[in-house]
Amino acid sequence: MSSSIPGSDSSPSSIPTSSSSSGSSVSGPVLPVEQHIAAAAPAPVPVLLNPISSRRMHPRMSHLSWGHKHKQQQQQQQAPEKPAHPFSSMPPMYSLPPHDDSQRCQHTGICDGDYSCGPDGLGCVTSAKQRQEHVRKAISWSWEGYRKYAWGSDEVDVINHTPKAWFNLGLTIVDSLDTLIIAGLNEEYQQARHWVANQLEFKDGSKVQFFEVNIRILGGLLSAYYLSGGDDMYLQKAEMLADRLMVSFNTTSGMPSPFATFGNAAARAATPITDVKTNVAEAGTLSMEFTTIGRLLGRQDMSDAGMRFWQVLAGSRNFSGLYCMGLHTKDASCTDPKMTIGSAADSMYEYMLKQWVLSGGTQQLPLALYNSSMQGVRKHLVRHIWDGNVEMSFVSEATISQASGVINPTNDRFEHLTCFAGGMFVLGKLHNISTTTAPEDFDDITLGARIGRACYELYHQAPSGLAPDSVHYNNKAGGNLPSSVSQRRSAARKLAATAAATATAASAPAASTRQLLADTAPASQAAPSTQPASALAAAAAASNSTPPRIIASWNQLSKADFLRPEAIETLFYLWRASGDQIYREWGWNMFRAFERYCRVESGGYATVADVNLVPPKLAPKMESFWLAETLKYFYLLFEDDPALLPLDQWVFNTEAHPLPVWGSPADVQAMQQLKQRQQAAALEKQRLEANQAASQEGQHASSVPPLQQAVQIRRAL
């Protein structure tokens, strides 16, 4: 196979750098809209060029998202230009292999280091701009599938061509707004905006999940407000929604209830909420959205509601900085002793860091919680492993004994959802946050890269190139995988003893290192795969290294791929931090698998039921986060312009909706614009009141007898 492109380094592991060529500038065919939408839709907004990168963009974004040239020149005069990749001087951690022997390469022909066109014709696409253009077309095609078969509904069944209802809030439309703006898909954006302006309603009596509606709808409206340059319609809709969600905070502790029932303001204010069990993700993923809307509207009640959870959490019991996955809204008492940063917990830990970043470093409580929690994550949940080829890390789970306070590892389960943690550690490092506590700890960006590698391997080692949703890792030394260095050394010594005991079987054939299990197979039934004794001996020989290598392999627990964003999210952060091209190469090969197997010819992309089949069996649903998150991060991974949503000025909520950091140019301009509008409204109010008073005075004057009017005039003179 060819492992280099013409004109590049002939080394098998050479990676093509991004070309300055922009490639084609096609956004896909203009798609028809239903007649009743098209008839009322405003004329398409003309495409402008970004003065910084000459990229297509929505015109209102030129002054908010990337800044005026004048603003850029002022910043250049005031301070030295920041590097596009702050950690570009770090030595690369990973390289492409001279030969890709992965499951994906064998079954699909999508191979690392191979730049022949391949069966999908995409292997020879090497320019970042050309790759980005393919992602833009995927965004447009996803929108087409939703628009044709589920317009106005929450989500779409792309196989059976039917809409799927959840909250009846046009979820995919609102969730996609900022992606359409960022990708410069102006026709599609106009369709979305028109629906939001004319159809999005929050009807009294509607019962919704607080968490989902907050991150997707409220977050999407707020992001669209900023990226559109301050379109008032989005802020008005966001206020309507936030006002209706405020009822969820009427619990004993002030933590939000998992559900909200829309109603009028008086009823909401007077309605106490029955305290119930919740989880830390549902209760703790709201501060970014509510402090942002509170800041924009001058609504201290909303800002206070957004920060209340952190105050409750700080006063509740923790275990090495970790919190029970399940809490009760009455008093934050533990209802589920599981410790995880996966499902039902993930975004709470994410928002600890991101709330501090969003506030421009002014809100210290979330950061203190983050630092404490990440020490617990490092000590009890992170697993450092070697698969026989590369070293990497993943985040697992544990349980707490509330009586003793002892944290016990339950199993070495690895969820795709936890892949966000790699990007989280990198974001912290970009803001000079370090969570290391010992000299032997990996620094945050290194740990983020190791997690990113483990997440990439989920795709790389699946026959279809699509990732299983969860796996179980097996420790070759037996027992649970160690987390601390001392535990790893002990396990390595045990592995050495195992290797010595099995030395006579060194020539025995190796079994598959990745046994395939049914979705519901428990970890206890995941028979550990075997390695030849020679491999065990090689691993054991590294037992005295620092840190010692722990060899492990995984078995699938869930064979489904839900088009999730967390792995590509971490690759995006790693690319922004380091500029290492390998993250783009990994991301591109991930995208190729999505494009080859998930794209539906009639429009849209489908989830996958079994990633082991080639081609895989498809499931019908296209999740809204595919457009909101996954494709957005793919698009941004191949963006060469560092001024597009810089990470020191913007922070993404857990649904990948970017919000401006307080004090950043976009935030300052938005606040100034609002102040000017408020002043103009106040002046208009004064004018109307003056006119009304004058009118009343005129009516009064006309009722005075003529002789008395003459007397009044003479007195006035």
Rosetta blueprint (number, residue, H / E / L):
1 M L
2 S L
3 S L
4 S L
5 I L
6 P L
7 G L
8 S L
9 D L
10 S L
11 S L
12 P L
13 S L
14 S L
15 I L
16 P L
17 T L
18 S L
19 S L
20 S L
21 S L
22 S L
23 G L
24 S L
25 S L
26 V L
27 S L
28 G L
29 P L
30 V L
31 L L
32 P L
33 V L
34 E L
35 Q H
36 H H
37 I H
38 A H
39 A L
40 A L
41 A L
42 P L
43 A L
44 P L
45 V L
46 P L
47 V L
48 L E
49 L E
50 N L
51 P L
52 I L
53 S L
54 S L
55 R L
56 R E
57 M E
58 H L
59 P L
60 R L
61 M H
62 S H
63 H H
64 L H
65 S L
66 W L
67 G L
68 H L
69 K H
70 H H
71 K H
72 Q H
73 Q H
74 Q H
75 Q H
76 Q H
77 Q H
78 Q H
79 A L
80 P L
81 E L
82 K L
83 P L
84 A L
85 H L
86 P L
87 F L
88 S L
89 S L
90 M L
91 P L
92 P L
93 M L
94 Y L
95 S L
96 L L
97 P L
98 P L
99 H L
100 D L
101 D L
102 S L
103 Q H
104 R H
105 C H
106 Q H
107 H H
108 T H
109 G L
110 I L
111 C L
112 D L
113 G L
114 D L
115 Y L
116 S L
117 C L
118 G L
119 P L
120 D L
121 G L
122 L L
123 G L
124 C L
125 V L
126 T L
127 S L
128 A H
129 K H
130 Q H
131 R H
132 Q H
133 E H
134 H H
135 V H
136 R H
137 K H
138 A H
139 I H
140 S H
141 W H
142 S H
143 W H
144 E H
145 G H
146 Y H
147 R H
148 K H
149 Y H
150 A H
151 W L
152 G L
153 S L
154 D L
155 E E
156 V E
157 D E
158 V L
159 I L
160 N L
161 H L
162 T E
163 P E
164 K E
165 A L
166 W L
167 F L
168 N L
169 L L
170 G L
171 L H
172 T H
173 I H
174 V H
175 D H
176 S H
177 L H
178 D H
179 T H
180 L H
181 I H
182 I H
183 A L
184 G L
185 L L
186 N H
187 E H
188 E H
189 Y H
190 Q H
191 Q H
192 A H
193 R H
194 H H
195 W H
196 V H
197 A H
198 N H
199 Q H
200 L L
201 E L
202 F L
203 K L
204 D L
205 G L
206 S L
207 K E
208 V E
209 Q E
210 F H
211 F H
212 E H
213 V H
214 N H
215 I H
216 R H
217 I H
218 L H
219 G H
220 G H
221 L H
222 L H
223 S H
224 A H
225 Y H
226 Y H
227 L H
228 S L
229 G L
230 G L
231 D L
232 D H
233 M H
234 Y H
235 L H
236 Q H
237 K H
238 A H
239 E H
240 M H
241 L H
242 A H
243 D H
244 R H
245 L H
246 M H
247 V H
248 S H
249 F H
250 N L
251 T L
252 T L
253 S L
254 G L
255 M L
256 P L
257 S L
258 P L
259 F E
260 A E
261 T E
262 F L
263 G L
264 N L
265 A H
266 A H
267 A H
268 R H
269 A H
270 A H
271 T L
272 P L
273 I L
274 T L
275 D L
276 V L
277 K E
278 T E
279 N E
280 V H
281 A H
282 E H
283 A H
284 G H
285 T L
286 L L
287 S H
288 M H
289 E H
290 F H
291 T H
292 T H
293 I H
294 G H
295 R H
296 L H
297 L H
298 G L
299 R L
300 Q H
301 D H
302 M H
303 S H
304 D H
305 A H
306 G H
307 M H
308 R H
309 F H
310 W H
311 Q H
312 V H
313 L H
314 A H
315 G L
316 S L
317 R L
318 N L
319 F E
320 S L
321 G L
322 L E
323 Y L
324 C L
325 M L
326 G E
327 L E
328 H E
329 T L
330 K L
331 D L
332 A L
333 S L
334 C E
335 T E
336 D E
337 P L
338 K E
339 M E
340 T E
341 I L
342 G L
343 S L
344 A L
345 A L
346 D H
347 S H
348 M H
349 Y H
350 E H
351 Y H
352 M H
353 L H
354 K H
355 Q H
356 W H
357 V H
358 L H
359 S L
360 G L
361 G L
362 T L
363 Q L
364 Q H
365 L H
366 P H
367 L H
368 A H
369 L H
370 Y H
371 N H
372 S H
373 S H
374 M H
375 Q H
376 G H
377 V H
378 R H
379 K H
380 H H
381 L H
382 V E
383 R E
384 H E
385 I E
386 W E
387 D L
388 G L
389 N L
390 V L
391 E E
392 M E
393 S E
394 F E
395 V E
396 S L
397 E E
398 A E
399 T E
400 I E
401 S E
402 Q L
403 A L
404 S L
405 G L
406 V E
407 I E
408 N E
409 P E
410 T L
411 N L
412 D L
413 R E
414 F E
415 E E
416 H H
417 L H
418 T H
419 C H
420 F H
421 A H
422 G H
423 G H
424 M H
425 F H
426 V H
427 L H
428 G H
429 K H
430 L H
431 H L
432 N L
433 I L
434 S L
435 T L
436 T L
437 T L
438 A L
439 P L
440 E L
441 D L
442 F L
443 D L
444 D H
445 I H
446 T H
447 L H
448 G H
449 A H
450 R H
451 I H
452 G H
453 R H
454 A H
455 C H
456 Y H
457 E H
458 L H
459 Y H
460 H H
461 Q L
462 A L
463 P L
464 S L
465 G L
466 L L
467 A L
468 P L
469 D L
470 S E
471 V E
472 H E
473 Y E
474 N E
475 N E
476 K L
477 A L
478 G L
479 G L
480 N L
481 L L
482 P L
483 S L
484 S L
485 V H
486 S H
487 Q H
488 R H
489 R H
490 S H
491 A H
492 A H
493 R H
494 K H
495 L H
496 A H
497 A H
498 T H
499 A H
500 A H
501 A H
502 T L
503 A H
504 T H
505 A H
506 A L
507 S L
508 A L
509 P L
510 A L
511 A L
512 S L
513 T L
514 R L
515 Q L
516 L L
517 L L
518 A L
519 D L
520 T L
521 A L
522 P L
523 A H
524 S H
525 Q H
526 A L
527 A L
528 P L
529 S L
530 T L
531 Q L
532 P L
533 A H
534 S H
535 A H
536 L H
537 A H
538 A H
539 A H
540 A H
541 A H
542 A L
543 S L
544 N L
545 S L
546 T L
547 P L
548 P L
549 R L
550 I L
551 I E
552 A E
553 S E
554 W E
555 N E
556 Q E
557 L E
558 S E
559 K L
560 A L
561 D E
562 F L
563 L L
564 R L
565 P L
566 E H
567 A H
568 I H
569 E H
570 T H
571 L H
572 F H
573 Y H
574 L H
575 W H
576 R H
577 A H
578 S H
579 G L
580 D L
581 Q L
582 I H
583 Y H
584 R H
585 E H
586 W H
587 G H
588 W H
589 N H
590 M H
591 F H
592 R H
593 A H
594 F H
595 E H
596 R H
597 Y H
598 C L
599 R E
600 V L
601 E L
602 S L
603 G L
604 G L
605 Y E
606 A L
607 T E
608 V E
609 A E
610 D E
611 V L
612 N L
613 L L
614 V L
615 P L
616 P L
617 K E
618 L E
619 A E
620 P L
621 K E
622 M E
623 E L
624 S H
625 F H
626 W H
627 L H
628 A H
629 E H
630 T H
631 L H
632 K H
633 Y H
634 F H
635 Y H
636 L H
637 L H
638 F L
639 E L
640 D L
641 D L
642 P L
643 A L
644 L L
645 L L
646 P L
647 L L
648 D L
649 Q L
650 W E
651 V E
652 F E
653 N L
654 T L
655 E L
656 A L
657 H L
658 P E
659 L E
660 P E
661 V L
662 W L
663 G L
664 S L
665 P H
666 A H
667 D H
668 V H
669 Q H
670 A H
671 M H
672 Q H
673 Q H
674 L H
675 K H
676 Q H
677 R H
678 Q H
679 Q H
680 A H
681 A H
682 A H
683 L H
684 E H
685 K H
686 Q H
687 R H
688 L H
689 E H
690 A H
691 N H
692 Q H
693 A H
694 A H
695 S H
696 Q H
697 E H
698 G H
699 Q H
700 H H
701 A H
702 S H
703 S L
704 V L
705 P L
706 P H
707 L H
708 Q H
709 Q H
710 A H
711 V H
712 Q H
713 I H
714 R H
715 R H
716 A H
717 L L
